[in-house]
Amino acid sequence: ADAENGQLLAEENCARCHDVAAGGASKLHPPSFTAIAGYRVEDQILARVLYPTLHSSMPAWPKWISRSEAEDIIAYIVSLEGS
């Protein structure tokens, strides 16, 4: 997975609700990517990205997202752990 591409995808698709910045505040509603990296494992994050409406009040993607794009976003989130 490509964390750099994941960052770009996150900035384009996730930043209107989530704080996606490295070193961002660890907030929970909605959770920042830093917070997610600290308390979710990769499989949980992937499920929430691929099937958002099954897991939370997160809206469905405005456009279809491929599994590889989802994995890139996950790689970016995981890279934020401890930031």
N, C-alpha and C positions, 0 to 999 in steps of 0.2 A: 504494500500500500504506500501511497505517496502523501506524506503529511503536508508537504508544501501545497499540493493541489487541494488537499482537504481544508487547509486554511483559506484558500481562495473561495472554495465552495461554501464554507461556513460564513465568510464575510458576505457573500452574495445571497445566501438562502437562510441563514440562521440569526444574523446579527440584529435583525429588527426586533427580536424578542430576547435573545441570549447575549450575555457579554461573552464574546468569543476571543477576546484578546489574551495573549500570554500575560500572566501576572495580573489578570483582571480580578476584581473583587469576588470573593467566594460567597455568592448569594444563592438562595434556594428557590425563589419564585419569580420568574422561571430560573432554573439553576444556571449559573455561569458554567462555561466549559471547564474552568479550573475546578469548580465544585464537583462536576460530573466526573472528572478524572480522578478525584480523590475518593469517591464513594461508590462508583460503579465499575464492574469488570467489563472487559471488551464485549463479551457476548450479550450482556444486558444493554450496553450502549447500542450495539448493532441492531438489536431487536427494536429498540425505541426509535432508531433512525429509519429503519425499513418499514415499520408498522406503527407509526406514531399514534394513530387514533385508538389503537388497542391498549395502549399503556398510559396515556395521559390525556390532558386536554390540548396537547400540542396539535396544531392544525396539520392536515395532510399537506404534502408537498405541493407547491403550486405547479410544479412540473414533475414529470417522472424522473426518478433518480435511479441510476443503475447500481447494482451491488458493488461494483468497483469504486464508484463515486462515494457510496456509503462507507466503504472500507477506508477510503482516503480521509473522510471526515473523522472516522474513528481513530485513525492513526494520528491525526492532528490533536484530537481531544486527549488521547493517551499521552502524547508528548508534553502536555501541559501539567501532568502530575508533578506536584511539588513546586510549581512556578509561582 
